[in-house]
Amino acid sequence: MVCIRQTTTTRSNRVLVAATSAMAMLVLDSSIIAVMLPSMSLDLGLTAIQQTWTISAYLLTLAVLLPIGGRLVDAIGPVRGFAVGAAGFVVSSLVIGTAHGPVELVSARAAAGAAAAIMMPATLASVFAAFAPGGRPRAVSLYTGAGQAVAALGPTIGGLCAQFLTWRWGFLMNVPIGVIAAAVMCTAHLHHRPGRRPMRDGLGTSVLIVGLSSWAVGLLVLPTSGAKSPAVLALLGVGVTSGGLYIWRGIRGHDNLADRQLFTNRHFRGSAAILLCLGFAMTALTIYPVIALQNALLLTPAVAGVALLPLVVPLLVATRWAGRRYGAVGPRLLGIWGALATAAGCVLVAAALATTSTWLLCCGLIPAGVGVGLLMSPMTTTAVDSVTEPDRGQASGLSAMLRQFGGLLSVAAFGMLAHNDSAPHGGGTIGFYLAAVVMLAAAVLAATELRPCPHQPSTASLAPQ
């Protein structure tokens, strides 16, 4: 089912408020966990492995189930998808906030990731359904800007909760936010009409889940087990085999969960690939500078999180500017300059880690924030607006999944470098140089795959371009 576009400004604003609140809640849940983990471990007696899976369980189920969530949203409609996802996320957050043991905690974290995999594509599909084509870039910039700001400020919020309240409040705050967001979305009264049917290839869906899960788990255990570990090789091998089998079934004409036709559209293909690269760089920029600041200056988690303001402020300014100028500048130039600015920031951060210079690190965060702000909203808009309306949930889910896998690749790469004793400065210098190379590749993708002017909304074709 798909939404019939509403033209009422009040309804559109209600949808945007609900979607933005939901995105902020989802991003906060994943960005506060690292800084609160020591308090959680002390309170619940978590082992090292249980600590790892407390973080990884959410990322794993979110990344793996996003394609399914996107297709489900296309089938039942974004408002119903939002309600289902919000209900699951609220219940999961309540269980996490009241957990008394590791089993409850990790299971609820996995359930929260599954709920987020439905709610994330539902929020974006709702925004596109509620706003006319001309208003979408600005609406998406507000939507993604809120998520980016919360991602950068998450360590500060988590540090304040852990230091002055309790880690449980970091999750319990999701309960009222989720309930209010769902209520606001439902009062917008977006109507539905029959649309894309749900997936019918159960075997293909199972193969895809197994393949994505194997890849995700393999990447998560890669830093500690090593690239030559039999377990890692087996997991990655299963992932490759499952991916090949899934593609083969699609070629044979089965109703695949992820429509291969999407990737014949150069604008979706290019913007989704850029989001994959951005996920790699953004994960590095929002996690490792905080760690470096704490190690170098012995800052508290809250103060180290505040030190990310050189990243946050330019990011918000660039996001707002990109939302206003998307129609005039176009995704190609925004993609090129955003990727180059992010690459330059990564180079400066790498140099700062090599010279242990705090001021240079903060200077490097400024162009990085500008670059992320120029990329996230325009690339998300281009990915979703380059497909027909019945496929927007799927396009949103797939592009978000690729961004999540970019983050997993970043965690794996930096983790491997951190375990390499010969890597200088804990591997951070090499890691950020690698992130710069990844963003240079994103600039090339923007130059070759995206049009100078934005794709015309609501008239996109899935035919090869």
N, C-alpha and C positions, 0 to 999 in steps of 0.2 A: 504494500500500500504506500502511496506517496501523498504528500501534502499538496493541497490546492493553495497557491500563494495568497496571502492576505495582504491587503493594501492599507489597512488601518494602522496608523502610526503607533497608537497605544498598544495594539497587539504585538506589533513588531518589537517595540521596546521591552515588553514583558518577556518575549522569547529571548531577547538578547541578555536581559538581566538574569534569567534563569540559566541560560547556557554559559554565561560568563562566570556565574557563581559556581556552577558545576565544574567547569574547567579549573577554576582556582582550587576547588576542593580536591580534585583528582591529582593535580600537580603537587599540592601541598603534602598530600599523603605520601608521595614517593620522595619528596625532597627533604622532609624533616627527619626521616627514619635514621639516617646515618649519625646525626649529631645526638639523637636521643638514645641510641643503642646502648652506650655504657650504663645509663640509668636503668634501662629495661633489663639488661643482663644482670645487674646487681639485684634488682627487685625479684626477678623470676628465676635466677640461677641458670642462665643460658650458657651452654657450651659454645666453643668456637664454631662448630658446625651449625648449631642452632642459630647463632647470630647471623651466619652467612645466609641461611635460608629464610630468616626473618626479612632480610632485604630482598633476596632473590625470588621468593615465592610470588610476590606481587608483580615484579617485572616479567617473570616467566609466563604466568597465565595471561597477563595483559598482552604481551607481544604475540603469543601463540593464538589467542582467541579473537584478536581484532578482526581478521577477515570474516570469521563467523558472525561476530557482532555486527559488522557492516552489512552483511547479506541479510541478517535477521531484521535490521532496521528497514531495509528496502522492502521486506515482506510484510511487516506489521505496522510500519509507519514510525516516524521519528518521535512523536509524542508518546506513543505507547512504549517504544524502546527506551525513551528517557525515563518513564515511570518505572519500568522493570529494572533498569540499571540503577536508578536512584534508590529504590527499595532495597536491592541487594547490597548496595554500598553502605547504606545507613545501618542495616543489620550487622554487616561485617565490621564496621567501625565500632559499633556498640560492643561486639564480642571482643575485639582487640583491646578496647579501653578498659574492659572488666576482666581480661584474661588472668588466670592464676597459674598457668603453666605453659611450657613451650608448644605442646600439641595444639592447644586452643589458639595460641598466637599465630603459629605458622599456617594452620588451616584457615583461619580467618583472613590472614594476609592473602592467601591464594584465592579465596572467595572474593575478596575486595578487587583483586586484579581481574577476575572474570566479570564482575559487575561493571567495572570500568571499561572493559572491552565492548560492552553494549552501550554504555552511556556516552563514551567519547564520540563515536560516529553519529549517535543520535543528536547530540548537541549541535554539531556542525551542520547536519542535514536540516535541523530545525531552523537554524539561522538562514540558510539558503532558501528555505521554503517561506520564511516570514518576510524577507526583504526583496524588493524589486532589484533587478540586475544592477542598476546604477548605484544602489546603496550597499551592495554586498561587500565590496572591498573595505569600506570604512567599518562596517559591522564586524567583519572578520578580523580587522586590525585590533579592534577593542577586545574581541574574544580571545585572540591569541596573545595580545599584549598583557592581559590579566594573567594568563598562564605563565608567560615568560617572567613577569615580575615576581609572581609567587615562587617560581622555581628558583630564582636568584635569592629571594628573601627567605626561603624555606629554612635554611640553616639557622638564620637569626631567630625565627619564630620557634623552631624546635629547641634552640639553645635557651631561650627565655623560659619556655615551658619546663625544660629539664632542670634549669637552675633555680627558678623561683616558684614553680607550681609543682607539677608532676608530669611525667611523660604521658600519662593516661589522657590528660586534657588535650594533647596534640591530636588524638584520634577522636575523642568524644565530641570535640567541636564540629566534627563532620555531621553529627546527627541533626542538630537544628538547621545547619546550612542545607543539607540534602532534603529535609522535609519541606523547608520553605521554597527551595528551588523547584521541587516537583509540583508544589501547589501553584506557584506562579506560572509554570509551564502549562499546567492543565487549564488555568483560567484564561489562557490566550485563545483557547477554542480554535485551534487549527484543525480544519476538516481533512478527511481522508477519502480517497477513492482507490479502487483496486489497482494495484501496480504489479511490480515484479514478483513472481512466485518464489517461494523459498526453495533452497537447494534440495535436490532429490537424490543425489548421488552419495548415499551413506558411506560406501566404501571409499570413495575419493576423499570425502571429508575426513574420514578416519586416517587415511594415508597422509593427508596434509597436516593434521594435528600431530601425528607421530613424527613426521619429518621436522616440523618447526620446533617441537619440543626437544628433539634430539639435538638440533642445532643450538637452541638456546641453552640447554643444560651443558652441552659440550663447551660452549663459550664461557659459561659461568665457572666451570671447574678447571678450565684451561690454565689460569694463572697459578693455581696451587699444584696441579697435577703435572703440568708440563705438556708440550706439544707431542712428545713421544709416548705419552701414557697410553696403554692399551685401552683404558676406559674412554679417554678423549677420542682416540682414533675410531673406536667402535661407534661412539655417539655421532661423530661427524660423518662416518660412513653410512650409518642408518639414515642420517639427514639427507645425504646426497642420493642414496638409493630411493628413498621415499619421494624426494622431489622429482627424480626422473620418472618414477612410476606415475606420479600425479600428472605430470605434463603429458605422458604417453596416453593416459586415460582421456585427457582433454582433447588430444589430437584425434582419438577414436570417436569423439562426439558425445562423451558423457557430460552431464550438466554439472560442470565444475563449480566449486564454491567461489573461486576467483576467476572471473571471465577473462580469458586470454586476450580478448578483443580490446580490453582496456589498454594493454601495453602496446597495441599497434597505433595508439593515439600518441603522437610525439609530445604533445603538451602535457598529458598526464604522465607519460614515461619520464620526460625530462624533469618535471617538477618533483615527482616522487623520488627520483634518484638524488636530486639536490637535497631533499629532506632527509634522505639516508645519510648523506655526507654531513648535513647540519646536526643530526643526532649524535654523530661521532664527536664533532667539535664542541657542541653545546654541553654534552655530558662532562667532557674534560674541563671546560671553562667554569662550570658551576660546582664542581666537586673538588678538583685538585688544587686550585689556588687557596681555598679555605684550609686544606690540609697543610699546604706549604706555609701559610701564614701562622698557623698554630705551632708548627714544628720550629720555624725560624724565630718567632717572637714570643712563643709560649702564651699566645692569646687565649682567652676563654672562647668557647664556641660562639657565644652571643656576640662578642666583640669581633671575632674573625668573620662572622656573617655580615656585620655592618660594613666591614672592609670591602665587601663586594659591591658597594654603591657605585664605584666607577664603572662597573658593568651594567648595573640596573638602570641608572638614570639615562645614559645614552641609548640603551635598549628601548626604553619607553618612548623617548623622543623620536627615535628613528621609526618605531612601529607606528606611531601616530602620523608621522609625515608620510610614510609609505602607504598607509591607508587612504590618505587624502589625495595622493599623487599617483596612485596605481593606474588610473585611466589615462593620465597624460604621459607618464614615463614608460609604462609597460613592463611586463615581467622579465624580459630579456635584460634590460639595463639594470633593473633592481637585482636580478640574480647575479649578474656579473660583478657589480660594485659591492653588493652584500658579501659575496663569497671572497672577493679580494680583501675587503676590510677585515673580515673574520680571519683570513689567513695572515694578514699583517699583525693582527692582535696576538695570534698564536705564536708567531715568530718572536715578538717582544716578550711574551710571557716565558718562552723557552730561554731567551737570553737572560731574563731576570732570574730564573732558577739557576742558570749556569754561573751567574755572578752574585747570587744571593742578595739581589737588590729589591727591596720592598717597593720603593717608589717606581722602579721600572716595571714591576709586575702590575701595579695599579695603573700605570700609563698604558700598558698593553691591554688592559681590560676595556679601555675606552673605545678603540676601534673595533674590538671584538663585540662589544655591546651594540655598536652601530650596525655592524654586519649582520648580527643575529636579528636585529629589529627590521632590517631591510629584507630579510629572507623569509622568516617564518610565516608571516601573514600573507605576503604575495604568492609564495609557492603553494601554500595551503589553498588559497583562493583559486589559483590556476589549476591545481590538481582536481578540485571538486567541480569547478565551473567548466572544465573542458569535456565533461561527459554529459550524457542525457540525464534528465531528472530522475528516472527510475533507478539509476545506477549510482546516485550520489552517496548513499550510505556505504556501498561497497568501495567506492573510490576513497571516501574518507577513512574507512577502516584499513584499507591496504596502504595508503600513504602514511597513516599513523603507525601502522605495524613496521614499515620500513624505517621510520624515524626511531622507533623503539629498538629495532635491531641494530641501528647505527650506534645507539647508546650502549648496547650489549657488546658490540665490537670494541668500543672505546674502553669499557671496563676490562675486557679481556686483554687488550693491548697494553694498557697502563699497568694492569696486574702482572703480566708477564715481565714487563720492564722493571717493576718494583722488586720482583724475585730474582732479577739478574744482578748479581753482585758487581759485575763489571760495568754496568750502566751508570753513568755519572748522575749524581744528585737523585738517587732513587729512581732513575728512569724518566723523571718528569721532563727533563730537557728534550730527550729524544722523542718522548710522547707528544709534546706540543709541536715539535718540528714535523712529526708525522701528521698531526692534525692540520697543520698548514698545507701540507701536500694534498691531503684529502680535500681541503677547501679550494685549492687551485684546480683540482679536477672538477669540482662543482662549478667553478667559473667557466670552464670549457663546456660543460654540459649546458649551462645557461646560454652560452653563445651559439651553440650548434642546434639545440633542441627547441628553444623557446622563440616565439615570434617577437618582433619589436613592439607590437601593440598587443594588449590583452585580448584573449579569445572572447568572442561574443557570447555572453551567457545565454543559456536556454536554447541554443541552436546548435550545440556541439554535436558532432557525429562521431561514432566509434569506428568509422572507416579509417583505414591506414592513411596517415598524412605524412 
